[in-house]
Amino acid sequence: MVFHKIETVPISKVSVWDEVEARKLNLEGIKELADSIRQEGLQNPPVVQKTKDGKYKLIAGQRRLEALKRIGSKSIPVLVVKHPYDDDNAKAVSIVENLHRKQMKSNEMAEACDFLVKSMKSNKKAATALGISLQTLRSYSGFNSVPEKLQQLVPKTISRNEALRLYKIIPKVDDAVEIATRISKYSTAAKKRYLDALTLDPTSSHATIRRMANHFKDKQNVRIKLTKQQAKFFSKAATEVSREPNELATKIVSEWLSKKGYK
């Protein structure tokens, strides 16, 4: 980004992109930040861009803006963007800045991923901006489709990936929530085995799925050799169904063995 020199503007003329963004502000630590600014001054001016009506839209620094309001400041030093962004790109920069300043909840991260993909029109650019892999980005985007009732169980009851996988297997949310609660005390490995078994037969009883999952403890690790092109296509296929390649391979082999009568 290229900035003009620092300008001091009326704080009343600086606003965030919309009221929704303002309501989502994480207020934790704002008081401490306000005290620090009162004692030492503002060390890093927020980034803004000037609008046609002479006001300013905040791109980065929402917490600093809120802290200055709390101590009663009438003006604020800002860095004004020399070449303004369009609305979507400016919002994207603002979201990325906020994401890197606090620990986001899974559903907030999922919403941010979806917004950035739409704004930047590229999964790769959105993933790079967030500092995550393409596969992780797709996982978060998929999580955004999970019903809120199931999302609320993350991370205390099940993980984000487990919730996403469970919902794909059991789309009826109340049933999925019941299963999530049942397996909440299982180890990560045990949950994975349970979901592997559930994938093979989603209509079976809990007791049957547990027996199937226990059988997976004795599974053998088998190496499968693929050509470079085959491996590339297989990895792409796994990503399209939001699975790890080894999970998809397990599912394919398990289903084939089941059809052959080896259960």
Sine and cosine of phi, psi and omega as CSV:
sin_phi,cos_phi,sin_psi,cos_psi,sin_omega,cos_omega
0.00,0.00,0.56,-0.83,0.06,-1.00
-0.91,-0.41,0.79,-0.62,-0.06,-1.00
-0.93,-0.37,0.40,-0.92,0.28,-0.96
-0.97,0.25,0.01,-1.00,0.12,-0.99
-0.93,0.37,0.25,-0.97,0.01,-1.00
-0.90,0.45,0.71,-0.71,0.07,-1.00
-0.86,-0.51,0.51,-0.86,0.10,-1.00
-0.96,-0.29,0.84,-0.54,-0.09,-1.00
-0.80,-0.60,0.34,-0.94,0.07,-1.00
-0.88,0.47,0.74,-0.67,-0.05,-1.00
-0.90,0.43,-0.42,0.91,0.00,-1.00
-0.93,0.36,-0.30,0.95,-0.02,-1.00
-1.00,-0.03,-0.03,1.00,-0.01,-1.00
-0.97,-0.24,0.80,-0.60,0.00,-1.00
-0.69,-0.73,0.39,-0.92,0.08,-1.00
-0.99,0.17,0.09,-1.00,-0.14,-0.99
-0.91,0.42,-0.58,0.81,0.07,-1.00
-0.28,-0.96,0.16,-0.99,-0.07,-1.00
-0.91,0.42,-0.51,0.86,0.00,-1.00
-0.88,0.47,-0.72,0.70,0.02,-1.00
-0.87,0.49,-0.62,0.78,-0.02,-1.00
-0.91,0.41,-0.66,0.76,-0.01,-1.00
-0.92,0.40,-0.44,0.90,-0.04,-1.00
-1.00,0.08,-0.03,1.00,-0.03,-1.00
-0.87,0.50,0.76,-0.65,0.07,-1.00
-0.98,0.19,0.93,-0.36,-0.10,-1.00
-0.99,0.12,-0.11,0.99,-0.02,-1.00
-0.87,0.49,0.80,-0.60,0.05,-1.00
1.00,0.08,-0.02,1.00,-0.02,-1.00
-0.89,0.46,-0.66,0.75,-0.01,-1.00
-0.87,0.50,-0.71,0.70,0.01,-1.00
-0.89,0.46,-0.64,0.77,0.02,-1.00
-0.91,0.42,-0.66,0.75,0.01,-1.00
-0.89,0.46,-0.68,0.74,0.03,-1.00
-0.88,0.47,-0.65,0.76,0.00,-1.00
-0.90,0.44,-0.68,0.73,0.00,-1.00
-0.92,0.40,-0.62,0.79,0.01,-1.00
-0.88,0.47,-0.63,0.77,-0.07,-1.00
-0.99,0.10,-0.63,0.78,-0.14,-0.99
-0.91,-0.42,-0.11,0.99,-0.05,-1.00
1.00,0.08,0.17,-0.99,-0.01,-1.00
-0.99,0.13,0.90,-0.43,-0.07,-1.00
-0.99,0.14,-0.60,0.80,-0.06,-1.00
-0.81,-0.58,0.98,-0.18,-0.02,-1.00
-0.87,0.50,0.61,-0.79,0.08,-1.00
-0.89,0.46,0.37,-0.93,0.02,-1.00
-0.98,-0.19,0.75,-0.66,-0.02,-1.00
-0.70,-0.72,0.19,-0.98,0.21,-0.98
-0.72,-0.70,0.57,-0.82,-0.10,-1.00
-0.99,0.15,0.65,-0.76,0.02,-1.00
-0.99,-0.13,0.17,-0.99,-0.06,-1.00
-0.90,0.43,-0.43,0.90,-0.02,-1.00
-1.00,0.00,0.20,0.98,0.07,-1.00
1.00,0.09,0.11,0.99,0.04,-1.00
-0.99,-0.15,-0.08,-1.00,-0.09,-1.00
-0.73,-0.68,0.72,-0.69,0.09,-1.00
-0.98,-0.20,0.76,-0.65,-0.03,-1.00
-0.97,0.22,0.79,-0.61,0.06,-1.00
-0.99,-0.15,-0.69,0.72,0.01,-1.00
-0.54,-0.84,0.68,-0.73,0.04,-1.00
0.91,-0.42,0.53,0.85,-0.05,-1.00
-0.89,0.45,-0.61,0.79,0.00,-1.00
-0.92,0.39,-0.62,0.78,0.04,-1.00
-0.91,0.41,-0.63,0.77,0.04,-1.00
-0.89,0.46,-0.71,0.71,0.00,-1.00
-0.90,0.44,-0.65,0.76,0.00,-1.00
-0.89,0.46,-0.67,0.74,0.01,-1.00
-0.91,0.42,-0.60,0.80,0.06,-1.00
-0.89,0.45,-0.61,0.79,-0.04,-1.00
-0.92,0.39,-0.49,0.87,0.01,-1.00
-1.00,-0.07,0.16,0.99,0.12,-0.99
0.99,0.16,0.36,0.93,0.01,-1.00
-0.91,0.41,0.68,-0.73,0.03,-1.00
-1.00,-0.09,-0.32,0.95,0.00,-1.00
-0.70,-0.71,0.25,-0.97,-0.05,-1.00
-0.53,-0.85,0.74,-0.68,0.10,-1.00
-0.97,0.23,0.72,-0.70,-0.05,-1.00
-0.67,-0.74,0.38,-0.93,0.16,-0.99
-0.98,-0.21,0.87,-0.50,-0.06,-1.00
-0.99,-0.11,0.79,-0.61,0.01,-1.00
-0.90,0.45,0.77,-0.63,-0.04,-1.00
-0.95,0.30,-0.67,0.74,0.03,-1.00
-0.90,-0.43,0.99,-0.12,-0.12,-0.99
-0.83,0.55,0.58,-0.81,0.12,-0.99
-0.98,0.20,0.34,-0.94,0.23,-0.97
-0.97,0.24,0.19,-0.98,-0.12,-0.99
-0.82,0.57,-0.73,0.68,-0.07,-1.00
-0.90,0.44,-0.70,0.71,-0.02,-1.00
-0.92,0.39,-0.58,0.81,0.03,-1.00
-0.92,0.39,-0.65,0.76,0.06,-1.00
-0.89,0.45,-0.63,0.77,0.00,-1.00
-0.88,0.48,-0.71,0.70,0.02,-1.00
-0.87,0.49,-0.67,0.74,0.00,-1.00
-0.88,0.47,-0.69,0.72,-0.01,-1.00
-0.91,0.42,-0.70,0.71,0.00,-1.00
-0.87,0.50,-0.68,0.74,-0.01,-1.00
-0.88,0.48,-0.68,0.73,0.00,-1.00
-0.93,0.36,-0.60,0.80,0.00,-1.00
-0.88,0.48,-0.64,0.77,-0.05,-1.00
-0.98,0.21,-0.14,0.99,-0.02,-1.00
-0.98,-0.18,-0.16,0.99,0.00,-1.00
-0.49,-0.87,0.32,-0.95,0.03,-1.00
-0.99,0.17,0.93,-0.37,-0.05,-1.00
-0.99,0.12,0.55,-0.83,0.14,-0.99
-0.96,0.27,0.36,-0.93,-0.07,-1.00
-0.86,0.51,-0.67,0.74,-0.04,-1.00
-0.94,0.35,-0.54,0.84,0.06,-1.00
-0.93,0.38,-0.66,0.75,0.02,-1.00
-0.90,0.43,-0.63,0.77,0.01,-1.00
-0.89,0.46,-0.69,0.73,0.02,-1.00
-0.90,0.44,-0.65,0.76,0.01,-1.00
-0.90,0.43,-0.67,0.74,0.02,-1.00
-0.87,0.50,-0.72,0.69,0.00,-1.00
-0.88,0.47,-0.68,0.73,-0.02,-1.00
-0.90,0.44,-0.70,0.71,-0.04,-1.00
-0.92,0.40,-0.62,0.79,0.03,-1.00
-0.88,0.48,-0.69,0.72,0.01,-1.00
-0.93,0.38,-0.64,0.77,-0.04,-1.00
-0.94,0.34,-0.70,0.71,-0.07,-1.00
-1.00,0.01,-0.17,0.98,0.02,-1.00
0.82,0.57,0.55,0.83,-0.02,-1.00
-0.31,-0.95,0.84,-0.54,0.07,-1.00
-0.89,0.46,-0.65,0.76,-0.06,-1.00
-0.90,0.43,-0.71,0.70,0.00,-1.00
-0.90,0.43,-0.63,0.77,0.01,-1.00
-0.91,0.42,-0.68,0.74,0.01,-1.00
-0.90,0.44,-0.67,0.75,0.02,-1.00
-0.90,0.44,-0.67,0.74,0.00,-1.00
-0.88,0.47,-0.58,0.82,-0.03,-1.00
-1.00,0.05,-0.21,0.98,-0.02,-1.00
0.96,0.28,0.54,0.84,0.02,-1.00
-0.79,-0.61,0.24,-0.97,0.01,-1.00
-0.98,0.22,0.30,-0.95,0.06,-1.00
-0.87,0.50,-0.64,0.77,-0.03,-1.00
-0.91,0.42,-0.64,0.77,0.03,-1.00
-0.92,0.39,-0.63,0.77,0.04,-1.00
-0.86,0.51,-0.72,0.69,-0.01,-1.00
-0.91,0.42,-0.55,0.83,0.03,-1.00
-0.91,0.42,-0.70,0.71,0.04,-1.00
-0.91,0.42,-0.66,0.75,0.01,-1.00
-0.88,0.47,-0.63,0.77,0.05,-1.00
-0.91,0.42,-0.60,0.80,-0.01,-1.00
-0.88,0.48,-0.48,0.87,-0.01,-1.00
-0.90,0.43,-0.33,0.94,0.02,-1.00
-1.00,0.04,-0.16,0.99,0.00,-1.00
-0.96,0.29,0.73,-0.69,0.00,-1.00
-0.83,0.56,0.56,-0.83,-0.07,-1.00
-0.84,0.54,-0.58,0.81,-0.01,-1.00
-0.86,0.52,-0.58,0.81,0.03,-1.00
-0.99,0.11,-0.58,0.81,0.04,-1.00
-0.85,0.52,-0.57,0.82,-0.06,-1.00
-0.92,0.40,-0.26,0.96,0.01,-1.00
-0.99,0.14,-0.15,0.99,-0.02,-1.00
-1.00,-0.08,0.74,-0.67,0.06,1.00
-0.98,-0.21,0.06,1.00,-0.14,-0.99
-0.92,0.39,-0.60,0.80,-0.06,-1.00
-0.99,-0.13,-0.75,0.66,0.05,-1.00
-0.63,-0.78,0.25,-0.97,0.00,-1.00
-0.99,0.14,0.19,-0.98,0.04,-1.00
-0.86,0.51,-0.74,0.67,-0.02,-1.00
-0.90,0.43,-0.60,0.80,0.03,-1.00
-0.92,0.40,-0.65,0.76,0.02,-1.00
-0.90,0.43,-0.68,0.73,0.01,-1.00
-0.89,0.45,-0.72,0.70,-0.02,-1.00
-0.91,0.41,-0.68,0.73,-0.01,-1.00
-0.88,0.47,-0.67,0.74,-0.02,-1.00
-0.91,0.41,-0.55,0.83,0.04,-1.00
-0.93,0.37,-0.53,0.85,0.01,-1.00
-0.99,0.15,-0.69,0.73,-0.05,-1.00
-0.85,-0.53,1.00,0.01,-0.07,-1.00
-0.95,0.32,-0.27,0.96,0.05,-1.00
-0.98,0.21,0.94,-0.34,-0.23,-0.97
-0.87,0.49,-0.64,0.77,-0.01,-1.00
-0.90,0.44,-0.63,0.78,0.04,-1.00
-0.92,0.38,-0.64,0.77,0.00,-1.00
-0.90,0.43,-0.66,0.75,0.02,-1.00
-0.89,0.45,-0.66,0.75,0.01,-1.00
-0.88,0.47,-0.69,0.72,0.01,-1.00
-0.91,0.41,-0.67,0.74,0.00,-1.00
-0.85,0.52,-0.66,0.75,0.01,-1.00
-0.91,0.41,-0.64,0.77,-0.01,-1.00
-0.90,0.43,-0.60,0.80,-0.09,-1.00
-0.99,-0.14,0.12,0.99,-0.10,-0.99
-0.87,0.50,-0.49,0.87,-0.04,-1.00
-1.00,0.01,-0.08,1.00,0.00,-1.00
-0.94,0.34,0.40,-0.92,0.13,-0.99
-0.94,0.34,0.26,-0.97,0.02,-1.00
-0.85,0.53,-0.67,0.74,-0.01,-1.00
-0.91,0.41,-0.65,0.76,0.00,-1.00
-0.92,0.39,-0.62,0.78,0.05,-1.00
-0.89,0.46,-0.66,0.75,0.00,-1.00
-0.88,0.47,-0.71,0.71,0.01,-1.00
-0.89,0.45,-0.64,0.77,0.00,-1.00
-0.89,0.46,-0.72,0.70,0.00,-1.00
-0.93,0.37,-0.54,0.84,0.09,-1.00
-0.87,0.49,-0.71,0.71,-0.01,-1.00
-0.93,0.36,-0.64,0.77,-0.01,-1.00
-0.90,0.44,-0.57,0.82,0.03,-1.00
-0.87,0.50,-0.62,0.79,-0.04,-1.00
-0.96,0.29,-0.52,0.85,-0.04,-1.00
-0.49,-0.87,0.98,0.19,-0.08,-1.00
-0.90,0.44,-0.30,0.96,-0.06,-1.00
-1.00,-0.06,-0.09,1.00,-0.03,-1.00
-0.95,0.30,0.34,-0.94,0.01,-1.00
-0.94,0.33,0.27,-0.96,0.02,-1.00
-0.85,0.52,-0.67,0.74,-0.02,-1.00
-0.89,0.45,-0.65,0.76,0.01,-1.00
-0.92,0.40,-0.68,0.73,0.02,-1.00
-0.89,0.46,-0.63,0.78,0.02,-1.00
-0.90,0.44,-0.66,0.75,0.03,-1.00
-0.89,0.45,-0.69,0.72,0.03,-1.00
-0.88,0.48,-0.67,0.74,-0.01,-1.00
-0.89,0.45,-0.63,0.78,0.01,-1.00
-0.90,0.43,-0.54,0.84,0.04,-1.00
-0.91,0.42,-0.46,0.89,-0.01,-1.00
-0.93,0.38,-0.30,0.96,0.03,-1.00
-0.88,0.47,-0.48,0.88,-0.06,-1.00
-1.00,-0.06,0.18,0.98,-0.08,-1.00
-0.91,0.42,0.47,-0.88,0.04,-1.00
-0.99,-0.16,0.61,-0.80,0.11,-0.99
-1.00,0.09,0.84,-0.55,-0.04,-1.00
-0.87,-0.50,0.79,-0.61,0.04,-1.00
-1.00,0.08,0.72,-0.69,0.03,-1.00
-0.89,-0.45,0.84,-0.55,-0.03,-1.00
-1.00,-0.08,0.83,-0.56,0.03,-1.00
-0.86,-0.51,0.42,-0.91,0.12,-0.99
-0.94,0.33,0.26,-0.97,0.00,-1.00
-0.86,0.52,-0.65,0.76,0.00,-1.00
-0.93,0.37,-0.67,0.74,0.02,-1.00
-0.89,0.45,-0.67,0.74,0.00,-1.00
-0.89,0.46,-0.62,0.78,0.01,-1.00
-0.90,0.43,-0.72,0.70,0.00,-1.00
-0.92,0.40,-0.62,0.78,-0.02,-1.00
-0.92,0.40,-0.65,0.76,0.03,-1.00
-0.89,0.45,-0.65,0.76,0.03,-1.00
-0.91,0.42,-0.66,0.75,0.02,-1.00
-0.89,0.46,-0.65,0.76,0.01,-1.00
-0.90,0.43,-0.67,0.74,0.00,-1.00
-0.89,0.45,-0.62,0.78,-0.03,-1.00
-0.90,0.44,-0.46,0.89,0.02,-1.00
-0.96,-0.29,0.26,0.97,0.05,-1.00
0.82,0.57,0.73,0.69,0.05,-1.00
-0.80,-0.60,0.39,-0.92,0.18,-0.98
-0.96,0.27,0.52,-0.85,-0.01,-1.00
-0.81,0.58,-0.65,0.76,0.00,-1.00
-0.92,0.39,-0.52,0.85,0.04,-1.00
-0.93,0.38,-0.67,0.74,0.01,-1.00
-0.91,0.41,-0.65,0.76,0.03,-1.00
-0.88,0.47,-0.68,0.74,0.03,-1.00
-0.87,0.49,-0.69,0.72,-0.01,-1.00
-0.89,0.45,-0.71,0.70,-0.03,-1.00
-0.89,0.45,-0.73,0.69,-0.02,-1.00
-0.92,0.39,-0.68,0.74,-0.01,-1.00
-0.88,0.47,-0.68,0.74,0.02,-1.00
-0.91,0.41,-0.62,0.78,0.02,-1.00
-0.90,0.43,-0.68,0.73,0.01,-1.00
-0.91,0.41,-0.61,0.79,0.02,-1.00
-0.89,0.45,-0.66,0.75,0.03,-1.00
-0.90,0.44,-0.50,0.87,0.00,-1.00
-0.99,0.11,-0.05,1.00,0.02,-1.00
1.00,-0.04,0.10,0.99,0.03,-1.00
-1.00,-0.09,1.00,0.06,-0.05,-1.00
-0.97,-0.26,0.00,0.00,0.00,0.00
